Amino acid sequence: MVEQVQSSTRARQPILENKQAIPQSYKSAHSQESQIPWFSSALLLCQAHTICISPQEKPPGRLLFLEYVVQTLEDDFQQNLRLHLLQKSIAKKVLSCDMCFSNVKEVVEWLAAAVTGVGFSQPRGQPQETMTSLAEARAECSSSAPWVMLLLQRMLSIAVEVDRSPNCSSCKIADVIFPFILNIPVRSQREAFLNTMDSQLLRCKVLELMFQHSCEVPTNMPLSLAKILYFLSHSSVLLQYQVSKAATWERWDEMLQYLSLLLLSYQNVVLGHLRSALSERMDLIIKKAKPKLQDDDDITQLDIHLNIEDFLSRLQQVLGEPFPLQIEEKVCMLRELLLIITATTGW
């Protein structure tokens, strides 16, 4: 039945019938978990690989199967979370950074392929007569790419949470993602990669690596408001080694956009206790515990003002005056975000 769903290129009605049958197979499998071979990583992840990057088959059935894989992981994850048995979840067996990190790396590769479209290119040696059908399949894959990205990002989010330390897991995954981000040539694709991230903690780690990479003198301080100000004062344009047709001001514009994104993501990480394990996090939320701030989170309005002015002075040397409107708007937005966050007692 699963193979039928994956390869389905028929009319919509058979696909709907398959989709209705899937939950029944999941329930049946869940009741006899130890006897069902498709819970293995070979089926869950290798089938997902085919879904994401094979151009020879049309998307509807493959996308449907990817939805099924992710929904299966999600439902099982939530059920075991309620029972405090995440160590027995399917995700622990197939997406654990501690036990099977190679699977997580593959998900990152599939995500990069979905973002850039590289995985949808024509295989070498493909007969000429199949060009039309491949072009049609590639177009359909392109239209489904945003949804594929969201599904794969959810898989990475589960990978962050399933082990004991989300902080360690997110660091490992970010280290894998970083080279892919460096080699994404188009700004809109980089933005798609970052904006679709389901895990705020993982987004923080990736953006932190990007800004560390762009600093001539990286800092060893942990991520904090002070470190974000450091990035503002010491970062050059991101991804500077790449050949880019974008104007210089557009590259600075992108840098400012990501710095605001880092700030907002960091705020969500702190307020949501996202660096704590899920079981501990639930207790902290129930107890309405205050966010755990660091010494370097204690910045003043004067600190913000001085760093903004220093940044504008650097930017003036590069761009001259007047600044493009987009730059002015992003600097203003960053300043306001910093002031609002620091003015909130205990955040």
C-alpha positions as CSV (number, residue, x, y, z in Angstrom):
1,M,0.0,0.0,0.0
2,V,2.8,2.4,0.9
3,E,4.5,1.8,-2.5
4,Q,1.2,2.4,-4.2
5,V,0.9,5.8,-2.5
6,Q,4.5,6.8,-3.2
7,S,4.4,6.0,-7.0
8,S,0.8,7.2,-7.5
9,T,0.4,9.3,-10.6
10,R,-3.2,8.5,-11.1
11,A,-6.3,10.7,-10.7
12,R,-7.0,12.5,-7.5
13,Q,-9.6,10.1,-6.2
14,P,-7.3,7.1,-5.9
15,I,-4.8,9.4,-4.1
16,L,-7.5,10.4,-1.6
17,E,-8.4,6.8,-1.1
18,N,-4.8,6.0,-0.3
19,K,-4.6,8.9,2.1
20,Q,-7.6,7.7,4.0
21,A,-6.0,4.2,4.2
22,I,-2.7,5.5,5.6
23,P,-4.0,6.4,9.1
24,Q,-5.4,2.9,9.5
25,S,-2.1,1.3,8.6
26,Y,-0.4,3.6,11.2
27,K,-2.9,2.6,13.9
28,S,-2.3,-1.0,13.0
29,A,1.4,-0.6,13.0
30,H,1.4,1.3,16.3
31,S,-0.4,-1.6,18.0
32,Q,2.3,-4.1,16.9
33,E,5.3,-1.8,16.8
34,S,8.0,-4.4,17.3
35,Q,6.6,-6.5,14.4
36,I,6.3,-3.8,11.7
37,P,9.5,-3.5,9.6
38,W,8.6,-0.2,8.0
39,F,9.3,1.6,11.2
40,S,13.0,1.1,10.4
41,S,15.1,4.0,9.2
42,A,15.6,2.2,5.9
43,L,11.9,2.8,5.0
44,L,11.2,6.0,6.7
45,L,14.3,7.9,5.6
46,C,15.3,6.2,2.3
47,Q,11.8,6.6,1.0
48,A,11.9,10.3,2.1
49,H,15.1,10.6,0.1
50,T,13.4,9.3,-3.1
51,I,10.5,11.7,-2.4
52,C,12.7,14.8,-2.2
53,I,15.2,14.4,-5.1
54,S,14.0,11.9,-7.7
55,P,12.8,13.7,-10.8
56,Q,11.6,10.5,-12.7
57,E,8.4,10.2,-10.7
58,K,5.7,12.8,-10.4
59,P,5.2,14.5,-7.1
60,P,1.6,13.9,-5.8
61,G,2.2,10.4,-4.5
62,R,5.7,11.1,-3.3
63,L,4.7,14.3,-1.5
64,L,1.8,12.5,0.1
65,F,4.1,9.8,1.4
66,L,6.5,12.4,2.8
67,E,3.6,14.0,4.6
68,Y,2.8,10.5,5.9
69,V,6.3,9.9,7.1
70,V,6.5,13.3,9.0
71,Q,3.0,12.9,10.4
72,T,3.9,9.4,11.7
73,L,7.0,10.8,13.3
74,E,5.0,13.7,14.8
75,D,2.2,11.6,16.2
76,D,4.5,9.1,17.7
77,F,6.7,11.8,19.1
78,Q,3.8,13.6,20.8
79,Q,2.3,10.4,22.2
80,N,5.6,9.3,23.7
81,L,6.2,12.9,25.0
82,R,3.0,12.7,27.0
83,L,4.0,9.3,28.4
84,H,7.6,10.7,29.1
85,L,9.0,7.9,26.9
86,L,10.7,9.8,24.2
87,Q,13.6,7.2,24.3
88,K,11.1,4.7,22.9
89,S,9.8,6.9,20.0
90,I,10.4,6.3,16.4
91,A,12.3,9.6,16.1
92,K,14.8,8.4,18.7
93,K,15.5,5.4,16.4
94,V,15.8,7.3,13.2
95,L,16.5,11.0,13.9
96,S,18.6,11.0,17.1
97,C,21.7,13.1,16.9
98,D,23.2,10.7,19.6
99,M,22.3,7.4,17.9
100,C,22.0,7.9,14.1
101,F,23.3,11.3,13.2
102,S,24.0,10.2,9.6
103,N,20.3,10.2,9.0
104,V,20.0,13.8,10.3
105,K,22.8,14.8,7.9
106,E,20.9,13.2,5.0
107,V,17.8,15.3,5.9
108,V,19.9,18.4,5.7
109,E,21.1,17.4,2.3
110,W,17.6,16.8,1.1
111,L,16.5,20.2,2.5
112,A,19.3,21.9,0.6
113,A,18.3,20.1,-2.6
114,A,14.7,21.2,-2.1
115,V,15.7,24.8,-1.5
116,T,18.1,25.2,-4.4
117,G,16.4,22.8,-6.8
118,V,19.8,21.0,-7.4
119,G,18.2,17.7,-6.5
120,F,15.7,18.1,-9.3
121,S,18.3,18.4,-12.1
122,Q,18.3,15.9,-15.0
123,P,20.3,12.7,-14.4
124,R,23.3,12.1,-16.7
125,G,22.7,9.8,-19.6
126,Q,18.9,10.4,-19.7
127,P,17.4,9.6,-23.1
128,Q,16.3,12.6,-25.2
129,E,12.7,11.4,-25.5
130,T,12.2,11.8,-21.8
131,M,13.1,15.5,-21.7
132,T,9.5,16.7,-21.9
133,S,8.3,14.4,-19.1
134,L,11.3,15.3,-17.0
135,A,10.7,19.0,-17.5
136,E,7.1,18.5,-16.4
137,A,8.1,16.6,-13.3
138,R,10.7,19.2,-12.5
139,A,8.1,22.0,-12.7
140,E,5.8,20.1,-10.4
141,C,8.6,19.4,-8.0
142,S,9.4,23.1,-8.0
143,S,5.8,24.0,-7.1
144,S,5.8,21.5,-4.2
145,A,9.2,22.6,-2.9
146,P,7.9,25.0,-0.3
147,W,5.8,22.3,1.3
148,V,8.7,19.8,1.1
149,M,10.9,22.4,2.9
150,L,8.4,22.8,5.7
151,L,8.1,19.0,6.2
152,L,11.9,18.5,6.2
153,Q,12.4,21.4,8.6
154,R,9.9,19.7,10.9
155,M,12.0,16.6,10.8
156,L,15.0,18.6,11.8
157,S,13.0,20.2,14.6
158,I,12.2,16.7,16.0
159,A,15.8,15.8,15.7
160,V,16.7,18.8,17.9
161,E,14.2,17.8,20.6
162,V,14.3,14.0,20.8
163,D,17.6,13.7,22.7
164,R,18.4,14.9,26.2
165,S,20.1,18.1,25.2
166,P,18.4,20.3,22.5
167,N,21.3,22.7,22.9
168,C,23.9,20.1,21.9
169,S,21.8,18.6,19.2
170,S,21.1,22.0,17.6
171,C,24.9,22.8,17.6
172,K,25.6,19.5,15.8
173,I,22.9,20.1,13.2
174,A,23.9,23.7,12.7
175,D,27.5,22.6,12.0
176,V,26.2,20.4,9.2
177,I,23.8,23.1,7.8
178,F,26.4,25.9,7.8
179,P,28.4,24.8,4.7
180,F,25.2,24.3,2.8
181,I,24.1,27.9,3.6
182,L,27.5,29.2,2.5
183,N,27.0,27.6,-0.9
184,I,23.5,28.7,-1.6
185,P,24.0,31.3,-4.3
186,V,20.7,33.2,-4.2
187,R,19.5,35.4,-1.4
188,S,15.8,34.3,-1.7
189,Q,16.9,30.7,-1.3
190,R,19.0,31.5,1.8
191,E,16.0,33.3,3.2
192,A,13.7,30.4,2.4
193,F,16.1,28.0,4.2
194,L,16.2,30.2,7.3
195,N,12.6,31.4,7.4
196,T,11.1,27.9,7.1
197,M,13.1,26.6,10.1
198,D,10.7,25.1,12.6
199,S,13.2,25.2,15.4
200,Q,14.0,28.6,16.8
201,L,17.0,27.2,18.6
202,L,18.4,25.7,15.5
203,R,17.9,29.0,13.6
204,C,19.8,30.8,16.4
205,K,22.7,28.4,16.1
206,V,22.9,28.6,12.3
207,L,22.7,32.4,12.3
208,E,25.3,32.6,15.0
209,L,27.7,30.6,12.9
210,M,27.0,32.8,9.9
211,F,27.8,36.0,11.9
212,Q,30.9,34.4,13.5
213,H,32.1,33.6,10.0
214,S,31.6,37.2,8.9
215,C,33.6,38.7,11.8
216,E,37.3,39.4,11.2
217,V,37.8,38.8,15.0
218,P,35.3,36.3,16.2
219,T,34.3,36.4,19.9
220,N,34.1,33.4,22.3
221,M,31.2,34.9,24.4
222,P,28.0,32.8,24.4
223,L,25.0,33.9,22.4
224,S,23.5,36.9,24.2
225,L,22.3,40.4,23.6
226,A,25.9,41.7,24.0
227,K,27.1,39.2,21.4
228,I,24.4,40.4,19.0
229,L,25.6,44.0,19.5
230,Y,29.2,42.7,18.9
231,F,28.0,41.2,15.6
232,L,26.5,44.5,14.6
233,S,29.8,46.3,15.3
234,H,32.2,43.7,13.8
235,S,30.4,41.8,11.0
236,S,31.1,42.5,7.4
237,V,28.7,41.5,4.7
238,L,27.7,37.9,5.0
239,L,29.1,35.2,2.7
240,Q,31.7,37.6,1.5
241,Y,33.8,35.0,-0.3
242,Q,31.0,34.3,-2.8
243,V,30.8,36.0,-6.2
244,S,27.6,38.0,-6.0
245,K,25.9,40.1,-8.6
246,A,24.0,41.9,-5.8
247,A,24.8,45.5,-5.1
248,T,26.9,46.2,-2.0
249,W,24.0,47.8,-0.2
250,E,21.8,44.8,-0.8
251,R,24.4,42.5,0.9
252,W,24.4,44.9,3.9
253,D,20.6,44.8,3.8
254,E,20.6,41.0,4.0
255,M,23.0,41.2,6.9
256,L,20.7,43.5,8.9
257,Q,17.7,41.3,8.1
258,Y,19.4,38.2,9.5
259,L,20.6,40.1,12.6
260,S,17.0,41.1,13.4
261,L,16.0,37.5,12.8
262,L,18.7,36.3,15.1
263,L,17.6,38.7,17.8
264,L,13.9,37.6,17.6
265,S,14.9,33.9,17.5
266,Y,17.1,34.4,20.5
267,Q,14.3,36.1,22.4
268,N,12.1,33.1,21.7
269,V,14.7,30.7,22.8
270,V,15.2,32.5,26.1
271,L,11.5,33.1,26.8
272,G,10.5,29.5,25.8
273,H,13.3,27.8,27.8
274,L,14.2,26.1,24.5
275,R,17.7,25.1,25.5
276,S,16.3,22.9,28.2
277,A,15.2,19.3,27.6
278,L,11.5,19.0,26.7
279,S,10.6,17.3,30.1
280,E,12.3,20.1,32.0
281,R,10.8,22.7,29.8
282,M,7.3,21.6,30.5
283,D,7.9,21.9,34.2
284,L,9.4,25.3,33.8
285,I,6.4,26.5,31.8
286,I,3.9,25.0,34.3
287,K,5.8,26.8,37.1
288,K,5.9,30.0,35.1
289,A,9.6,30.2,35.7
290,K,11.4,33.3,34.7
291,P,13.7,33.1,31.7
292,K,17.3,32.3,32.5
293,L,19.3,35.4,31.5
294,Q,23.0,35.7,31.2
295,D,25.3,38.5,32.4
296,D,25.9,39.4,28.8
297,D,22.1,40.0,28.3
298,D,22.3,43.0,30.6
299,I,22.8,45.8,28.0
300,T,21.7,49.4,28.4
301,Q,20.0,51.9,26.0
302,L,23.4,53.6,25.8
303,D,25.1,50.4,24.7
304,I,22.5,50.1,21.9
305,H,22.8,53.7,20.9
306,L,26.7,53.6,20.7
307,N,26.7,50.4,18.7
308,I,24.1,51.6,16.3
309,E,26.0,54.8,15.7
310,D,29.3,52.9,15.3
311,F,27.6,50.7,12.7
312,L,26.1,53.7,10.8
313,S,29.6,55.2,10.7
314,R,31.1,52.1,9.2
315,L,28.3,51.8,6.7
316,Q,28.8,55.5,5.7
317,Q,32.4,54.8,4.7
318,V,31.2,51.9,2.5
319,L,28.0,53.2,1.0
320,G,28.2,56.9,1.3
321,E,25.1,59.0,2.0
322,P,22.2,59.0,1.8
323,F,21.6,55.4,2.7
324,P,19.0,53.4,0.7
325,L,15.6,53.4,2.3
326,Q,15.6,49.7,2.9
327,I,18.8,50.1,5.0
328,E,17.4,52.9,7.1
329,E,14.2,50.9,7.8
330,K,16.2,47.8,8.9
331,V,18.5,49.8,11.1
332,C,15.5,51.5,12.7
333,M,13.7,48.1,13.2
334,L,16.8,46.6,14.8
335,R,17.2,49.5,17.2
336,E,13.5,49.4,18.2
337,L,13.6,45.6,18.8
338,L,16.7,45.9,21.0
339,L,15.1,48.8,23.0
340,I,11.8,46.9,23.4
341,I,13.5,43.7,24.6
342,T,15.8,45.4,27.0
343,A,13.0,47.6,28.4
344,T,10.9,44.5,29.4
345,T,11.6,43.6,33.0
346,G,13.1,40.1,33.0
347,W,12.1,40.1,29.4
